[in-house]
Amino acid sequence: MRFKPLAATLSVLAISGFLTLLGTAAYSSYLDQQIARMPFNKNAVQKYENEVRDKGQALFEQELGRKDIMILGSSELEIQVPEHPNYMFPNAQAPWQVCPGGRAYAQSLHQAIHLGSFPKEKLKDAKIVLITSLQWFSSPEIIGAGQLARFSELQYYKTLNNQNLDLGTRRYLAHRMAQFMVGNELFSRALFYSRLFISDQWQDKLTLWLLKPYYAGMIKYLEIKDKYQYLALLKHTPLPEKLDPVPPKQINFAAAYAKAEQEGKLSCTNNKFYVEDAYFDRWLKPNLDWVKGKSADTELLHSKEWEDLEVLMKVCRDNGIKLYVVFMSTNGYYYDYTGITKKARSDFYKQQAAVMKKYGVPYLNLEDKEYVPYFYYDVMHLGWKGWLYFDEQLTKHFGKAAG
């Protein structure tokens, strides 16, 4: 008789659990249906400050299904000159939308976790472009606060549980993120998971096994939250004025370069660095004496970012991602002034090229554009001619693949 209350309790818990799972699955399916019914909203997808895209999965996954070009970068994506890829795609040679993702501090570590979080089958034939930046490598260690600002708990758990990725690669990612999370209560749950994941102690392995249902439930909760936020973004972002499909634009690149040249000339009139006037007045003019030669001792070849970059390449290799990498160079006039020499920068591009060749990754090196006027908007971000060249090369790269 004494077992009847226990059996009844277990029965209630089992039924409650089953109903919870059923309800969760039904709501998740409902959100999927609602998202699928929404029209493509370029304004939502291409918005620069977009944590739904950068920290979630639903938006990015839908764009993968559309076969659009995914551009992963950082702060350069904010420079919205008329030649920005948002305005140059789709075109007749490369008839796809672009989905630019990333903000400042979205570096190799962030991108590895982002791309590692998707199942391999969803990334088959994906058009993914990575823009790397010299500034990522200019200090021995990357900025931890920046990585936490871009951290996605959903993507993190899914990457660490992605069996397509080598265990050593996943443990590296867990080690890296754990060191930044220490002492920050906002990340205590992910830090605890990280410590269990990288531990070889049998007690920790047992604890991780016992907590699998909890973290599986957390992943499901984060997935539903992500879908809900994506649906809300679509509903509350005004649609473009024209929704009807239009023929992909024909781009006369020779004429476009002439236009970009004129735009650059009109925008860069008050300095010798070919930097946009307002940027120069605000950031450079008051500090010219201070920055002269200041970076002469900067070491570009031994940053921790190099290890993160290699791990990103391993994630792409293991997860079946055909990456195309663009080495964003710098404004050579300004960097000569600050003391990072042309030779030092050239050595940096060569080392980056060696990493790409090691993993068989095609790349575009913009080293020879460092002294092209109006190629850069400021001291480091692509501008009028820079974005146009980027568009042209992407058009050629993916246009050939389309043929």
Backbone hydrogen bonds, N-H to C=O, Kabsch-Sander energy under -0.5 kcal/mol:
donor,donor_aa,acceptor,acceptor_aa,energy
4,K,1,M,-1.7
6,L,2,R,-0.5
7,A,3,F,-2.6
8,A,4,K,-2.5
9,T,5,P,-2.5
10,L,6,L,-2.7
11,S,7,A,-2.2
12,V,8,A,-2.4
13,L,9,T,-2.6
14,A,10,L,-2.6
15,I,11,S,-2.5
16,S,12,V,-2.8
17,G,13,L,-2.7
18,F,14,A,-2.4
19,L,15,I,-2.6
20,T,16,S,-2.3
21,L,17,G,-2.4
22,L,18,F,-2.6
23,G,19,L,-2.7
24,T,20,T,-2.6
25,A,21,L,-2.5
26,A,22,L,-2.2
27,Y,23,G,-2.4
28,S,24,T,-2.4
29,S,25,A,-2.3
30,Y,26,A,-2.2
31,L,27,Y,-2.4
32,D,28,S,-2.2
33,Q,29,S,-2.2
34,Q,30,Y,-2.3
35,I,31,L,-2.6
36,A,32,D,-2.3
37,R,33,Q,-1.3
38,M,34,Q,-0.8
38,M,35,I,-1.0
42,K,40,F,-0.7
44,A,41,N,-0.8
45,V,41,N,-2.2
46,Q,42,K,-2.5
47,K,44,A,-0.5
50,N,48,Y,-1.5
54,D,50,N,-2.3
55,K,51,E,-2.6
56,G,52,V,-0.7
61,E,57,Q,-3.1
62,Q,58,A,-2.0
63,E,59,L,-2.1
64,L,60,F,-2.2
65,G,61,E,-1.9
66,R,62,Q,-1.2
67,K,63,E,-0.6
67,K,64,L,-1.1
68,D,63,E,-1.8
69,I,97,Q,-2.6
70,M,68,D,-0.6
70,M,127,K,-3.3
71,I,69,I,-0.6
71,I,99,C,-1.8
72,L,70,M,-0.6
72,L,129,V,-3.7
73,G,71,I,-0.6
73,G,101,G,-2.4
77,L,74,S,-1.7
78,E,75,S,-1.8
79,I,76,E,-1.5
80,Q,78,E,-1.4
81,V,79,I,-1.2
84,H,81,V,-2.3
87,Y,84,H,-2.5
88,M,84,H,-0.5
88,M,85,P,-0.7
89,F,85,P,-1.1
91,N,94,A,-1.6
92,A,249,K,-2.6
96,W,94,A,-2.3
99,C,69,I,-3.1
101,G,71,I,-3.7
106,A,103,R,-2.0
107,Q,105,Y,-1.9
111,Q,107,Q,-2.6
112,A,108,S,-2.4
113,I,109,L,-1.8
114,H,110,H,-2.3
115,L,111,Q,-2.9
116,G,112,A,-1.9
117,S,113,I,-0.7
117,S,114,H,-0.8
118,F,115,L,-0.9
122,K,119,P,-1.2
123,L,119,P,-0.6
123,L,120,K,-1.2
124,K,121,E,-0.7
126,A,123,L,-2.0
127,K,68,D,-0.6
128,I,126,A,-0.9
128,I,322,K,-0.7
129,V,70,M,-3.4
130,L,324,Y,-2.5
131,I,72,L,-2.9
132,T,130,L,-0.6
132,T,326,V,-2.5
134,L,328,M,-0.7
136,W,133,S,-1.3
137,F,134,L,-1.7
138,S,135,Q,-1.2
144,G,142,I,-0.7
147,Q,143,I,-1.5
148,L,144,G,-2.2
149,A,145,A,-1.9
150,R,146,G,-1.0
151,F,148,L,-0.9
153,E,151,F,-0.5
156,Y,152,S,-2.3
157,Y,153,E,-2.3
158,K,154,L,-2.0
159,T,155,Q,-2.2
160,L,156,Y,-2.5
161,N,157,Y,-1.3
162,N,159,T,-1.5
163,Q,161,N,-1.0
165,L,162,N,-1.6
170,R,166,D,-2.1
171,R,167,L,-2.5
172,Y,168,G,-1.9
173,L,169,T,-2.0
174,A,170,R,-2.1
175,H,171,R,-2.7
176,R,172,Y,-2.6
177,M,173,L,-2.4
178,A,174,A,-2.3
179,Q,175,H,-1.7
180,F,176,R,-0.8
180,F,177,M,-0.7
181,M,177,M,-1.7
182,V,178,A,-1.4
184,N,181,M,-2.3
185,E,183,G,-0.6
187,F,184,N,-1.8
188,S,185,E,-1.5
191,L,187,F,-2.6
192,F,188,S,-2.3
193,Y,189,R,-1.9
194,S,190,A,-2.4
195,R,191,L,-2.4
196,L,192,F,-2.0
197,F,193,Y,-2.5
198,I,194,S,-2.1
199,S,195,R,-0.7
205,K,201,Q,-2.2
206,L,202,W,-2.4
207,T,203,Q,-2.3
208,L,204,D,-2.7
209,W,205,K,-2.0
210,L,206,L,-2.6
211,L,207,T,-1.9
212,K,209,W,-1.0
215,Y,211,L,-2.4
216,A,212,K,-2.5
217,G,213,P,-2.2
218,M,214,Y,-2.1
219,I,215,Y,-2.4
220,K,216,A,-2.1
221,Y,217,G,-2.4
222,L,218,M,-2.7
223,E,219,I,-2.4
224,I,220,K,-2.2
225,K,221,Y,-2.5
226,D,222,L,-2.2
227,K,223,E,-2.3
228,Y,224,I,-2.6
229,Q,225,K,-2.4
230,Y,226,D,-2.3
231,L,227,K,-2.6
232,A,228,Y,-2.3
233,L,229,Q,-2.3
234,L,230,Y,-2.4
235,K,231,L,-2.3
236,H,232,A,-2.1
237,T,233,L,-1.0
243,L,241,E,-0.6
249,K,90,P,-1.1
251,I,249,K,-0.6
252,N,250,Q,-0.6
253,F,251,I,-1.0
256,A,252,N,-2.4
257,Y,253,F,-2.5
258,A,254,A,-1.6
259,K,255,A,-2.0
260,A,256,A,-2.5
261,E,257,Y,-2.4
262,Q,258,A,-1.8
263,E,259,K,-2.4
264,G,260,A,-2.5
265,K,261,E,-2.4
266,L,262,Q,-2.1
267,S,263,E,-1.1
268,C,264,G,-1.8
269,T,267,S,-0.6
274,Y,271,N,-0.6
276,E,377,Y,-2.7
277,D,267,S,-2.9
280,F,276,E,-2.5
281,D,277,D,-2.6
282,R,278,A,-2.1
283,W,279,Y,-2.8
284,L,279,Y,-0.8
284,L,280,F,-1.0
285,K,280,F,-3.2
287,N,284,L,-1.8
288,L,284,L,-0.6
288,L,285,K,-0.8
291,V,287,N,-2.3
292,K,288,L,-1.1
293,G,337,Y,-2.2
294,K,291,V,-1.7
295,S,338,T,-2.6
296,A,293,G,-1.5
298,T,295,S,-2.0
300,L,298,T,-0.6
304,K,140,P,-2.8
306,W,303,S,-1.6
307,E,304,K,-0.7
308,D,304,K,-1.7
309,L,305,E,-2.6
310,E,306,W,-2.1
311,V,307,E,-2.2
312,L,308,D,-2.3
313,M,309,L,-2.1
314,K,310,E,-2.1
315,V,311,V,-2.5
316,C,312,L,-2.3
317,R,313,M,-2.4
318,D,314,K,-2.9
319,N,315,V,-2.2
320,G,317,R,-1.1
321,I,316,C,-2.9
322,K,320,G,-0.5
323,L,321,I,-1.2
324,Y,128,I,-1.8
325,V,362,P,-2.2
326,V,130,L,-3.2
327,F,325,V,-0.5
327,F,364,L,-3.0
328,M,132,T,-1.8
328,M,326,V,-1.2
331,N,379,V,-2.0
332,G,330,T,-1.1
332,G,370,E,-2.2
333,Y,370,E,-0.6
335,Y,331,N,-2.4
336,D,332,G,-2.2
337,Y,333,Y,-1.2
338,T,334,Y,-1.8
339,G,335,Y,-0.9
339,G,336,D,-0.5
340,I,335,Y,-1.4
341,T,339,G,-1.0
345,R,341,T,-2.2
346,S,342,K,-2.5
347,D,343,K,-2.7
348,F,344,A,-1.6
349,Y,345,R,-2.3
350,K,346,S,-2.2
351,Q,347,D,-2.2
352,Q,348,F,-2.1
353,A,349,Y,-2.4
354,A,350,K,-2.1
355,V,351,Q,-1.6
356,M,352,Q,-1.9
357,K,353,A,-2.5
358,K,354,A,-2.0
359,Y,355,V,-1.3
360,G,357,K,-0.8
361,V,356,M,-2.8
364,L,325,V,-2.6
366,L,327,F,-1.6
366,L,364,L,-0.6
369,K,366,L,-2.0
370,E,367,E,-1.5
372,V,369,K,-1.4
375,F,372,V,-1.9
377,Y,381,H,-3.0
378,D,381,H,-0.9
383,G,375,F,-2.8
385,K,374,Y,-2.3
386,G,374,Y,-0.7
387,W,383,G,-3.0
388,L,384,W,-1.3
389,Y,385,K,-2.2
390,F,386,G,-2.3
391,D,387,W,-2.8
392,E,388,L,-2.5
393,Q,389,Y,-2.6
394,L,390,F,-2.4
395,T,391,D,-2.4
396,K,392,E,-2.1
397,H,393,Q,-2.7
398,F,394,L,-2.7
399,G,395,T,-1.7
400,K,396,K,-1.9
401,A,397,H,-1.2
402,A,398,F,-2.0
403,G,399,G,-1.4
